[in-house]
Amino acid sequence: MGWIIALIVGGVAGWLASMVMNRDASMGIFWNIVVGCVGSVIGNLIANQFGIVGSVKEFSLTGLVVAVVGAIVLLGIVNLVQRGRVR
């Protein structure tokens, strides 16, 4: 059951991050889930440095915020990498 919750929360986190970073038009639901789940891992790495613990497997507001912040960081890195490519 934890993986299903992680996918749902990851999708929501990816969608929220894509809205913040103005990439919503270029991403579908699959990529929102991927960005949210990978962003959750990145967010947990960042949050652990500050002593904040949040998991997406067990739904909590802290886990969602950590996942959104991680997804925003991931999309920011993707935007920086894509600047060098054809616009």
C-alpha positions as protocol buffer text, in pm:
chain_id: "A"
residue {
  index: 1
  type: MET
  ca { x: 0 y: 0 z: 0 }
}
residue {
  index: 2
  type: GLY
  ca { x: 295 y: 234 z: 65 }
}
residue {
  index: 3
  type: TRP
  ca { x: 403 y: 231 z: -298 }
}
residue {
  index: 4
  type: ILE
  ca { x: 58 y: 332 z: -419 }
}
residue {
  index: 5
  type: ILE
  ca { x: 54 y: 625 z: -178 }
}
residue {
  index: 6
  type: ALA
  ca { x: 408 y: 716 z: -287 }
}
residue {
  index: 7
  type: LEU
  ca { x: 302 y: 723 z: -653 }
}
residue {
  index: 8
  type: ILE
  ca { x: -5 y: 935 z: -581 }
}
residue {
  index: 9
  type: VAL
  ca { x: 183 y: 1182 z: -359 }
}
residue {
  index: 10
  type: GLY
  ca { x: 472 y: 1184 z: -608 }
}
residue {
  index: 11
  type: GLY
  ca { x: 231 y: 1270 z: -888 }
}
residue {
  index: 12
  type: VAL
  ca { x: 80 y: 1554 z: -688 }
}
residue {
  index: 13
  type: ALA
  ca { x: 424 y: 1681 z: -587 }
}
residue {
  index: 14
  type: GLY
  ca { x: 547 y: 1667 z: -947 }
}
residue {
  index: 15
  type: TRP
  ca { x: 237 y: 1848 z: -1067 }
}
residue {
  index: 16
  type: LEU
  ca { x: 274 y: 2122 z: -805 }
}
residue {
  index: 17
  type: ALA
  ca { x: 644 y: 2162 z: -886 }
}
residue {
  index: 18
  type: SER
  ca { x: 573 y: 2183 z: -1259 }
}
residue {
  index: 19
  type: MET
  ca { x: 315 y: 2455 z: -1190 }
}
residue {
  index: 20
  type: VAL
  ca { x: 568 y: 2653 z: -983 }
}
residue {
  index: 21
  type: MET
  ca { x: 841 y: 2615 z: -1246 }
}
residue {
  index: 22
  type: ASN
  ca { x: 606 y: 2690 z: -1543 }
}
residue {
  index: 23
  type: ARG
  ca { x: 666 y: 2351 z: -1708 }
}
residue {
  index: 24
  type: ASP
  ca { x: 315 y: 2214 z: -1673 }
}
residue {
  index: 25
  type: ALA
  ca { x: 237 y: 2236 z: -2045 }
}
residue {
  index: 26
  type: SER
  ca { x: 538 y: 2023 z: -2139 }
}
residue {
  index: 27
  type: MET
  ca { x: 484 y: 1744 z: -1885 }
}
residue {
  index: 28
  type: GLY
  ca { x: 225 y: 1471 z: -1873 }
}
residue {
  index: 29
  type: ILE
  ca { x: 103 y: 1267 z: -1580 }
}
residue {
  index: 30
  type: PHE
  ca { x: 379 y: 1007 z: -1619 }
}
residue {
  index: 31
  type: TRP
  ca { x: 655 y: 1268 z: -1600 }
}
residue {
  index: 32
  type: ASN
  ca { x: 482 y: 1440 z: -1308 }
}
residue {
  index: 33
  type: ILE
  ca { x: 496 y: 1110 z: -1117 }
}
residue {
  index: 34
  type: VAL
  ca { x: 860 y: 1053 z: -1212 }
}
residue {
  index: 35
  type: VAL
  ca { x: 963 y: 1408 z: -1117 }
}
residue {
  index: 36
  type: GLY
  ca { x: 768 y: 1386 z: -791 }
}
residue {
  index: 37
  type: CYS
  ca { x: 919 y: 1052 z: -687 }
}
residue {
  index: 38
  type: VAL
  ca { x: 1276 y: 1147 z: -781 }
}
residue {
  index: 39
  type: GLY
  ca { x: 1218 y: 1489 z: -624 }
}
residue {
  index: 40
  type: SER
  ca { x: 1105 y: 1317 z: -307 }
}
residue {
  index: 41
  type: VAL
  ca { x: 1440 y: 1139 z: -284 }
}
residue {
  index: 42
  type: ILE
  ca { x: 1626 y: 1466 z: -346 }
}
residue {
  index: 43
  type: GLY
  ca { x: 1404 y: 1647 z: -98 }
}
residue {
  index: 44
  type: ASN
  ca { x: 1466 y: 1383 z: 168 }
}
residue {
  index: 45
  type: LEU
  ca { x: 1842 y: 1416 z: 117 }
}
residue {
  index: 46
  type: ILE
  ca { x: 1815 y: 1794 z: 161 }
}
residue {
  index: 47
  type: ALA
  ca { x: 1571 y: 1774 z: 453 }
}
residue {
  index: 48
  type: ASN
  ca { x: 1786 y: 1521 z: 641 }
}
residue {
  index: 49
  type: GLN
  ca { x: 2067 y: 1777 z: 644 }
}
residue {
  index: 50
  type: PHE
  ca { x: 1837 y: 2010 z: 842 }
}
residue {
  index: 51
  type: GLY
  ca { x: 1696 y: 1739 z: 1068 }
}
residue {
  index: 52
  type: ILE
  ca { x: 1354 y: 1731 z: 898 }
}
residue {
  index: 53
  type: VAL
  ca { x: 1208 y: 1385 z: 845 }
}
residue {
  index: 54
  type: GLY
  ca { x: 924 y: 1326 z: 601 }
}
residue {
  index: 55
  type: SER
  ca { x: 827 y: 1023 z: 397 }
}
residue {
  index: 56
  type: VAL
  ca { x: 595 y: 990 z: 103 }
}
residue {
  index: 57
  type: LYS
  ca { x: 513 y: 627 z: 179 }
}
residue {
  index: 58
  type: GLU
  ca { x: 306 y: 735 z: 477 }
}
residue {
  index: 59
  type: PHE
  ca { x: 115 y: 1045 z: 377 }
}
residue {
  index: 60
  type: SER
  ca { x: 195 y: 1353 z: 582 }
}
residue {
  index: 61
  type: LEU
  ca { x: 204 y: 1723 z: 506 }
}
residue {
  index: 62
  type: THR
  ca { x: 575 y: 1731 z: 583 }
}
residue {
  index: 63
  type: GLY
  ca { x: 641 y: 1451 z: 333 }
}
residue {
  index: 64
  type: LEU
  ca { x: 443 y: 1633 z: 64 }
}
residue {
  index: 65
  type: VAL
  ca { x: 629 y: 1960 z: 123 }
}
residue {
  index: 66
  type: VAL
  ca { x: 965 y: 1781 z: 117 }
}
residue {
  index: 67
  type: ALA
  ca { x: 870 y: 1608 z: -209 }
}
residue {
  index: 68
  type: VAL
  ca { x: 755 y: 1935 z: -370 }
}
residue {
  index: 69
  type: VAL
  ca { x: 1075 y: 2115 z: -268 }
}
residue {
  index: 70
  type: GLY
  ca { x: 1286 y: 1829 z: -404 }
}
residue {
  index: 71
  type: ALA
  ca { x: 1089 y: 1826 z: -730 }
}
residue {
  index: 72
  type: ILE
  ca { x: 1136 y: 2203 z: -765 }
}
residue {
  index: 73
  type: VAL
  ca { x: 1512 y: 2157 z: -716 }
}
residue {
  index: 74
  type: LEU
  ca { x: 1511 y: 1878 z: -977 }
}
residue {
  index: 75
  type: LEU
  ca { x: 1319 y: 2090 z: -1230 }
}
residue {
  index: 76
  type: GLY
  ca { x: 1552 y: 2382 z: -1161 }
}
residue {
  index: 77
  type: ILE
  ca { x: 1852 y: 2163 z: -1244 }
}
residue {
  index: 78
  type: VAL
  ca { x: 1677 y: 2040 z: -1560 }
}
residue {
  index: 79
  type: ASN
  ca { x: 1608 y: 2402 z: -1663 }
}
residue {
  index: 80
  type: LEU
  ca { x: 1975 y: 2491 z: -1616 }
}
residue {
  index: 81
  type: VAL
  ca { x: 2088 y: 2193 z: -1824 }
}
residue {
  index: 82
  type: GLN
  ca { x: 1839 y: 2267 z: -2101 }
}
residue {
  index: 83
  type: ARG
  ca { x: 1950 y: 2630 z: -2137 }
}
residue {
  index: 84
  type: GLY
  ca { x: 2253 y: 2510 z: -2330 }
}
residue {
  index: 85
  type: ARG
  ca { x: 2033 y: 2324 z: -2579 }
}
residue {
  index: 86
  type: VAL
  ca { x: 1820 y: 2455 z: -2864 }
}
residue {
  index: 87
  type: ARG
  ca { x: 1544 y: 2681 z: -2737 }
}
